[in-house]
Amino acid sequence: MIDWLKNINKDYPDFWKDYLTKFETKPNKFVVLSTETSGLNPNKDVILSLGAFSVIDDSIVIKENFETVLLQYKFLQDNGLSNEFIIESKMTKMPEPDALEAFVNFIGNAVLVGHHINFDIEMLNASLERLDCGRLKNEALDVDVMYRKLTDINDKQFSLDDLCEIYKIPKSDRNSSSEDAYRIGLLFLKLKSRLGIK
């Protein structure tokens, strides 16, 4: 059977239906995001933490942020991994379904921005599929791609640390998805103005 036929009358969760209606208007903000994951395979790995900030009118809006640790005890236990990260973190802790619903409500129809953003989106989509939702519809921008477009470099990818060093953005001692999202936000603002993105 053709895939789209299966989804015609699909009964999505209410938060997902609400999310889909937000695309009737143009986005009025960017959301920079970063995920920490258990690995690099969206089919078998999970998101451990998620950090994001809104960017409105060329400013990172610190008070409009999203930061959570996802309670993935079952995944960690099934894979023989330590729960230490979850226990020690001072961030808000939420079960995956609650975290995804809150995150989808936070981003709305915003343009998503990240470093190697396609990976973050694939991880989010894999998590959303477990909740019987569709895939994210947001447009996305990648700071690595933006930098390579600006400098006309096509044969190399740059790590987040590489880009931060180039633009003199200091590295924090605190390694978290929110810290990375903030650094991505600073990079995005620099690249956005140089590329003339409104």
C-alpha positions as semicolon CSV with decimal commas, in nm:
position;residue;x (nm);y (nm);z (nm)
1;M;0,000;0,000;0,000
2;I;0,121;0,353;-0,074
3;D;0,253;0,518;0,243
4;W;0,054;0,839;0,218
5;L;-0,274;0,642;0,204
6;K;-0,203;0,500;0,548
7;N;-0,176;0,852;0,691
8;I;-0,490;1,009;0,543
9;N;-0,714;0,945;0,844
10;K;-0,438;0,886;1,095
11;D;-0,535;1,003;1,440
12;Y;-0,238;1,206;1,560
13;P;-0,195;1,319;1,923
14;D;-0,357;1,659;1,991
15;F;-0,025;1,841;2,037
16;W;0,085;1,722;1,689
17;K;-0,241;1,837;1,526
18;D;-0,190;2,176;1,690
19;Y;0,172;2,186;1,563
20;L;0,060;2,117;1,205
21;T;-0,180;2,415;1,208
22;K;0,109;2,654;1,288
23;F;0,241;2,623;0,933
24;E;-0,051;2,825;0,795
25;T;0,154;3,135;0,888
26;K;0,515;3,235;0,813
27;P;0,774;3,173;1,084
28;N;0,867;3,480;1,290
29;K;1,169;3,336;1,469
30;F;1,460;3,097;1,447
31;V;1,526;2,827;1,707
32;V;1,886;2,713;1,754
33;L;1,904;2,363;1,895
34;S;2,144;2,091;1,995
35;T;2,090;1,732;2,104
36;E;2,307;1,493;2,301
37;T;2,242;1,137;2,189
38;S;2,345;0,787;2,287
39;G;2,499;0,732;1,944
40;L;2,471;0,817;1,575
41;N;2,202;0,576;1,454
42;P;1,849;0,725;1,461
43;N;1,701;0,373;1,430
44;K;1,852;0,241;1,751
45;D;1,992;0,536;1,951
46;V;1,798;0,790;2,159
47;I;1,816;1,157;2,257
48;L;1,961;1,204;2,606
49;S;1,927;1,582;2,631
50;L;1,794;1,870;2,428
51;G;1,879;2,240;2,443
52;A;1,738;2,528;2,239
53;F;1,706;2,908;2,229
54;S;1,485;3,140;2,026
55;V;1,654;3,393;1,798
56;I;1,435;3,694;1,723
57;D;1,542;4,016;1,546
58;D;1,913;3,930;1,547
59;S;1,923;3,847;1,919
60;I;1,936;3,524;2,118
61;V;1,641;3,546;2,357
62;I;1,785;3,386;2,671
63;K;1,452;3,373;2,854
64;E;1,295;3,187;2,560
65;N;1,484;2,864;2,604
66;F;1,425;2,492;2,626
67;E;1,647;2,257;2,821
68;T;1,575;1,904;2,939
69;V;1,727;1,566;3,006
70;L;1,518;1,284;2,862
71;L;1,461;0,998;3,102
72;Q;1,583;0,708;2,891
73;Y;1,635;0,456;3,173
74;K;1,500;0,163;2,973
75;F;1,730;0,235;2,678
76;L;2,032;0,274;2,905
77;Q;1,948;-0,041;3,101
78;D;1,884;-0,247;2,783
79;N;2,221;-0,135;2,645
80;G;2,418;-0,174;2,966
81;L;2,491;0,200;2,993
82;S;2,521;0,405;3,312
83;N;2,240;0,629;3,442
84;E;2,503;0,862;3,591
85;F;2,441;1,137;3,331
86;I;2,069;1,150;3,417
87;I;2,122;1,134;3,794
88;E;2,394;1,402;3,807
89;S;2,234;1,652;3,570
90;K;2,079;1,962;3,728
91;M;1,855;2,015;3,422
92;T;1,481;1,948;3,416
93;K;1,416;1,577;3,359
94;M;1,123;1,450;3,152
95;P;1,008;1,122;3,000
96;E;1,063;1,118;2,622
97;P;0,694;1,168;2,526
98;D;0,657;1,473;2,757
99;A;0,989;1,620;2,643
100;L;0,898;1,588;2,275
101;E;0,553;1,738;2,322
102;A;0,702;2,034;2,514
103;F;0,975;2,077;2,251
104;V;0,731;2,068;1,957
105;N;0,517;2,328;2,138
106;F;0,831;2,540;2,193
107;I;0,952;2,539;1,831
108;G;0,616;2,587;1,658
109;N;0,682;2,680;1,294
110;A;1,025;2,839;1,364
111;V;1,317;2,788;1,127
112;L;1,546;2,541;1,304
113;V;1,921;2,608;1,319
114;G;2,193;2,368;1,426
115;H;2,534;2,223;1,360
116;H;2,484;1,920;1,133
117;I;2,113;1,986;1,190
118;N;1,998;1,699;0,968
119;F;2,120;1,452;1,230
120;D;1,932;1,632;1,510
121;I;1,616;1,637;1,298
122;E;1,648;1,265;1,213
123;M;1,685;1,183;1,585
124;L;1,379;1,398;1,667
125;N;1,179;1,240;1,384
126;A;1,267;0,888;1,504
127;S;1,145;0,984;1,853
128;L;0,826;1,141;1,713
129;E;0,752;0,826;1,512
130;R;0,751;0,631;1,839
131;L;0,468;0,865;1,949
132;D;0,268;0,807;1,628
133;C;0,341;1,157;1,499
134;G;0,467;1,259;1,156
135;R;0,802;1,418;1,072
136;L;0,899;1,777;1,158
137;K;0,790;2,026;0,889
138;N;1,018;2,313;0,994
139;E;1,271;2,461;0,753
140;A;1,628;2,413;0,875
141;L;1,965;2,587;0,843
142;D;2,304;2,437;0,923
143;V;2,585;2,664;1,048
144;D;2,849;2,437;0,891
145;V;2,681;2,463;0,549
146;M;2,637;2,839;0,596
147;Y;3,008;2,881;0,673
148;R;3,112;2,668;0,377
149;K;2,882;2,868;0,149
150;L;3,028;3,194;0,279
151;T;3,388;3,078;0,227
152;D;3,321;2,871;-0,085
153;I;3,470;2,557;0,073
154;N;3,298;2,242;-0,053
155;D;3,540;1,962;0,030
156;K;3,551;1,983;0,411
157;Q;3,319;1,980;0,710
158;F;3,392;2,184;1,021
159;S;3,328;2,080;1,381
160;L;3,143;2,315;1,614
161;D;3,473;2,380;1,795
162;D;3,644;2,463;1,462
163;L;3,377;2,720;1,376
164;C;3,378;2,870;1,725
165;E;3,756;2,906;1,708
166;I;3,734;3,079;1,368
167;Y;3,479;3,328;1,506
168;K;3,647;3,363;1,850
169;I;3,352;3,222;2,043
170;P;3,483;3,089;2,376
171;K;3,431;2,727;2,477
172;S;3,265;2,669;2,810
173;D;3,377;2,417;3,073
174;R;3,015;2,308;3,100
175;N;2,948;2,064;2,819
176;S;2,573;2,044;2,757
177;S;2,323;2,058;2,474
178;S;2,214;2,407;2,590
179;E;2,571;2,533;2,594
180;D;2,619;2,400;2,240
181;A;2,288;2,553;2,130
182;Y;2,401;2,892;2,265
183;R;2,734;2,870;2,080
184;I;2,547;2,769;1,762
185;G;2,324;3,074;1,817
186;L;2,626;3,308;1,836
187;L;2,771;3,151;1,521
188;F;2,437;3,177;1,345
189;L;2,408;3,550;1,418
190;K;2,755;3,613;1,274
191;L;2,692;3,401;0,962
192;K;2,336;3,527;0,914
193;S;2,448;3,890;0,886
194;R;2,734;3,803;0,649
195;L;2,503;3,597;0,424
196;G;2,223;3,856;0,436
197;I;1,960;3,616;0,580
198;K;1,655;3,798;0,715
